[in-house]
Amino acid sequence: MTNAMRAKVFARVLVAAGESNNPEDLLKYYGQKILYFEQAKDKSEVAAEYETYLRRWPYRRFAAPDDEMSVACDDVSRRCRVSMNIRWLAESSERRQRSEGTARRSLILQESGDAFSVLALEESILSRNVTTLGASSTQPRREVFRVASDVSDGILNMRNGPGRHHAVVTSIPAGSDNVRQIGTCVEPDDGASRYRWCNVEWNGQVGWVSSSGLRSSR
C-alpha cells in the first residue's frame, strides 16, 4: 500500500473516531505539538477544547466521501497533506439544537514507522444549518427502518446526497435492520427518482437512501 493510500485510510479513521464520546479515541492520533486551527498548541490544550466540544454536541455523525478527498505525500519529509470534505450532523438534546452541514478539512500527517500522527489540522465551513429540536421531547423522534428484502441487486445504496447522481457512501444489504433516520426525507434533486430520499445512519455511516427501499421496523 502506498503512503498516499495509507494516509487516506488514516484520515477516515480520524473521521470515525470523532463520533466517539471518549476524547482519547481521537486524541491518541495527535502529536504532542499541533498546529490547531492555525494556532500552535500543546496536545493538552487541544484536549481541553475538544472535551468542551463533546459536551456541547454529545451526538455526532460524520461522512467523508472518497471522491471528495485528495492526498499528496512527500517522501523526503515523510509527511502527507490530506484535504477532504466532511458532512456532519450533531445534536444536543439538552440545548435542543441540531447542527448539520459540510466542512473542508486539511490535515498534515507525519509518518512514523507504520503509523501517522496529526501535525496540523484546520477546517473551513462550507455550509451550516442550525435548527431547534421539538420542545415536546428530550430527544428528536427517529424512525428505525430495515431494508426491503426485494431491493434491486440485493443492496440499497447510501449516497452523499438525495438523488442517484450522488456518490455512493456504502451499500446496505437487503434485509438489514437498524437503519436510523437522523434527518428529514426530501424530494430527490436528480429530477428522475419518484420516491423521497431520507437522511439516515447505518453501521456508522451517514448519508441518503431512497425511501422505496425502506420498510418500517415496527
C-alpha positions, 0 to 999 in steps of 0.5 A, spaced: 500 500 500 502 506 498 503 512 503 498 516 499 493 510 500 495 509 507 494 516 509 487 516 506 485 510 510 488 514 516 484 520 515 477 516 515 479 513 521 480 520 524 473 521 521 470 515 525 473 516 531 470 523 532 463 520 533 466 517 539 464 520 546 471 518 549 476 524 547 482 519 547 479 515 541 481 521 537 486 524 541 491 518 541 492 520 533 495 527 535 502 529 536 504 532 542 505 539 538 499 541 533 498 546 529 490 547 531 486 551 527 492 555 525 494 556 532 500 552 535 498 548 541 500 543 546 496 536 545 493 538 552 490 544 550 487 541 544 484 536 549 481 541 553 477 544 547 475 538 544 472 535 551 468 542 551 466 540 544 463 533 546 459 536 551 456 541 547 454 536 541 454 529 545 451 526 538 455 526 532 455 523 525 460 524 520 461 522 512 467 523 508 466 521 501 472 518 497 471 522 491 471 528 495 478 527 498 485 528 495 492 526 498 499 528 496 505 525 500 512 527 500 517 522 501 523 526 503 519 529 509 515 523 510 509 527 511 502 527 507 497 533 506 490 530 506 484 535 504 477 532 504 470 534 505 466 532 511 458 532 512 456 532 519 450 532 523 450 533 531 445 534 536 444 536 543 438 534 546 439 538 552 440 545 548 435 542 543 439 544 537 441 540 531 447 542 527 448 539 520 452 541 514 459 540 510 466 542 512 473 542 508 478 539 512 486 539 511 490 535 515 498 534 515 500 527 517 507 525 519 509 518 518 512 514 523 514 507 522 507 504 520 503 509 523 501 517 522 500 522 527 496 529 526 501 535 525 496 540 523 489 540 522 484 546 520 477 546 517 473 551 513 465 551 513 462 550 507 455 550 509 451 550 516 444 549 518 442 550 525 435 548 527 431 547 534 429 540 536 421 539 538 420 542 545 415 536 546 421 531 547 428 530 550 430 527 544 428 528 536 423 522 534 427 517 529 424 512 525 428 505 525 427 502 518 430 495 515 431 494 508 426 491 503 428 484 502 426 485 494 431 491 493 434 491 486 441 487 486 440 485 493 443 492 496 440 499 497 445 504 496 447 510 501 449 516 497 452 523 499 446 526 497 438 525 495 438 523 488 442 517 484 447 522 481 450 522 488 456 518 490 455 512 493 457 512 501 456 504 502 451 499 500 446 496 505 444 489 504 437 487 503 434 485 509 438 489 514 435 492 520 437 498 524 437 503 519 436 510 523 433 516 520 437 522 523 434 527 518 428 529 514 426 525 507 426 530 501 424 530 494 430 527 490 434 533 486 436 528 480 429 530 477 428 522 475 427 518 482 419 518 484 420 516 491 423 521 497 430 520 499 431 520 507 437 522 511 439 516 515 445 512 519 447 505 518 453 501 521 456 508 522 455 511 516 451 517 514 448 519 508 441 518 503 437 512 501 431 512 497 425 511 501 422 505 496 427 501 499 425 502 506 420 498 510 418 500 517 421 496 523 415 496 527 
